[in-house]
Each structure stands twice: as structure tokens, then as C-alpha cells.
Amino acid sequence: MGDHKDQQPVRVGAAVRRRRRALELTLAVVAERSGLSVPFLSQIENDRARPSRTSLEKLADALRTTAVELLAAADPACSVDVVRADVTEPDFARKVRSLVRGHHQLHASEFTGDHDAGREFQHRNDELMYVADGAVEVEAEGRAYRLGRGDTLYLTGGVRHRWRATVPDTRVVVVAVAEHIEAVQDRPR
């Protein structure tokens, strides 16, 4: 059995709908701009029809974007994907490993060992840190948090933070809502 298909079909409908709504356009306006019918556009948005390359380009032009951008923002079709651990490389040599492949609604990474403690992060959407092994110290919103094995820390979007491993061979799993998702309203800084 295969673990992953390189050419997964995508569901572009949600990306089209998000873009259309962000521009505050009706289906009728997009139909007029693209030369495509309202019923066909509705079928695309509801993933009941897959546009041809030409139709997707017309649609992208009407939405003031590109077909490539729409495809990049598209959701993969219902799928299951296994990301295997790389057993050829020793665990201590790997610093960051992506736990999710492709362009999805969440990102998950495993950090092993030392980490750049001086680097500050501020993500648009929510994030969860889970300490699988070892210990870390996190500075967020002016407070320091010490986390040990099995502890989690939840950060809402917009929180500035930095973290560092305080024990050798620490493993931290970070799961975050993808930046392209409108999960929270941008907060004033």
C-alpha cells in the first residue's frame, strides 16, 4: 500500500469562495468578469465540478489572482497521508522535521535538540507546543513558562514568543493553524 500520492486531486472550491468573499464579490459579478456561468461557478465552489485549466485561469483573472495561487490555497481531496520517520538519519542529527506534507489547514513540526532561543515568533493564528521529551523555557507576553515532558502550551494568534531547550535532546512538537487560513481577525498592535 502506498503512503502518499504525489498528484492528489485538489478541491479548489473553498479557495475560490474565500477569495470571492474577501473581494466582496457576488457569483454574478465573477460570472460576468470570467465569462463563466453562475451555475458552473456555484458547482466549482461546492466542489461538484472541477474547472479546466482555461476556466481556472478565467476565474483567477476575475478574482484578481492567478491559477497558481488558487491551486496553492486549495484543499486536498479527502486523503490520508503518512509521513514516515527518516530512519537513515540519526535522531540527534535532525533539528526540524515537518510532520505534515503539503499545503494544509495546519502545520506540524518536530524540533529536536538545540533551538535558536533569540528568535522571536509571532504567528497570525493559534499554535500549540507539546514537549515530547526534555524541557523548554518559553517567553510569551512578558512571562516565562517552564515546560517539561508531556506539558503543552497554547498560544493564541498574535502572541509574540520565543523558546529554548533547557535539556539536551529535547523534542518539541509545534502544531499551528496555517497562515493562509483566516482563523482570527487581525488584532491591532
Salt bridges, closest charged atoms under 4 A:
ASP3 OD2 - ARG84 NE 3.01
GLU45 OE1 - ARG17 NE 3.58
GLU45 OE2 - ARG20 NE 2.58
GLU57 OE2 - ARG53 NE 3.40
ASP81 OD1 - HIS4 ND1 2.83
ASP81 OD1 - ARG101 NH2 2.65
ASP91 OD1 - ARG94 NH2 3.53
GLU110 OE1 - ARG97 NE 3.22
GLU110 OE2 - ARG171 NH1 2.59
GLU120 OE1 - ARG160 NH1 3.52
GLU120 OE2 - ARG162 NH2 3.40
GLU127 OE1 - HIS123 NE2 3.10
GLU127 OE2 - HIS161 NE2 3.34
ASP133 OD1 - ARG149 NE 3.50
ASP133 OD2 - ARG171 NH2 2.98
GLU137 OE2 - ARG146 NH1 2.79
GLU137 OE1 - ARG164 NH2 3.65
GLU179 OE2 - HIS123 ND1 3.87
GLU182 OE2 - ARG124 NH2 2.40
ASP186 OD1 - ARG124 NE 3.84
